[in-house]
Amino acid sequence: MTSTDIKKPLNVVIACGGTGGHLFPGIAVAQELKKRGHHVILQMSQKKIDSQSTQNYGDLEFKTVEAIAMPKIPSLAMFGFFKKLFKAQRSCKALFQEMKTDVVLGMGGFTSFPAIRAAHKMGIKTFVHDSNALPGKANRLTSRWCDKVLLGVEEAKHYISNKNRCVITGTPVRLEMLEKPDPSEAKQYFHLPQNRPTVLVMGGSQGAKNLNSLVVEAASQCQELCDFLIITGASDYERVKQLAEGMNHVHVLEFCSTMSLAYAAADVVISRSGASSLTELAHVGKGALLIPYPYAADDHQAHNARVFAAHGAAKMIRESSLTPDDIVTFLCEVLHDKNILQTMNSSARQMDVPDAASQIADIIEQSQGNA
């Protein structure tokens, strides 16, 4: 479907943010809808990771909404939660009225909760997308108010009460991830040697202090084996930089705005198992050692990692049992036996859904009779 097929441009709000797993798929859908001639506003949280991650998207329109994380039940904090929720819903309602919104799409988390709730009350078409194998609490709750529930993987369907509303679309990747940079140029960009394997390490936006420490300790045993490109996040950059001092084969970045180049430079990946990261690993076809974030809600990252491991695309190790020797053993295995790594890469590619953003855009258009 092209923009010439559209009967009328739609006004769409995409509520995303809080983590890259919510934000980046939302950006991908916004890019696809804008390409088709629609007007899109993305609602993001006030977290630093959101403002930092959106700096390269000057062509898209972003608005912030106060993040609302549901406290444990029962809890006195619930009073504050409902107060903030009411305030956020009122703010969303004002935006929807001003924009004359046709459709609201939530990408998960409690950034999208007030938007979906407000839109449902206003009679606006609502959709929610969940990238995880185990959908988050917010999405399991908001799914009852949505016209359709869009899922990244088949395994997630088991956790949605109304399965008739579920559509398996895959999880979208940003336009820049569709690029296939030359690996040699990518290595040159990061000042990596051309004649040695590179291990890309991504701790995610929610913290990876212990994981970063274990990787640096493992790297001390791998001087002859490979180089490491470690993306630490702002909070751990200085500490990791100091830990890796004197290790010329360890390259430390605070943040990377050119992830397509980072993936192209990498031979193998060590990563958390957030849905956005796994979607990108599938898209670029990179095998990985997955270490789920141990404090993720409902342990959903472990569910994600198990799906990838079951398909042969990754190996999963819990952080509580992970040692530097485990990391070294994994890297020696996959970097010394190219057949193992090629099999993992191929299995990862088989999990890719390259037209996920297009599928979601089609569903949004069809809801307004624009098919």
Secondary structure, 3 states (H helix, E strand, C coil): CCHHHCCCCCEEEEECCCCHHHHHHHHHHHHHHHHCCCEEEEEECCCHHHHHHCCCCCCCEEEECCCCCCCCCCCCHHHHHHHHHHHHHHHHHHHHHHHCCCEEEECCCCCCHHHHHHHHHCCCEEEEEECCCCCCHHHHHHHHHCCEEEECCHHHHHHCCCHHHEEECCCCCCHHHHCCCCHHHHHHHCCCCCCCCEEEEECCCCCCHHHHHHHHHHHCCCCCCCEEEEECCHHHHHHHHHHCCCCCCEEEECCCCCHHHHHHHCCEEEECCCHHHHHHHHHHCCCEEECCCCCCHHHHHHHHHHHHHHCCCEEECCHHHCCHHHHHHHHHHHHHCHHHHHHHHHHHHHCCCCCHHHHHHHHHHHHCCCC
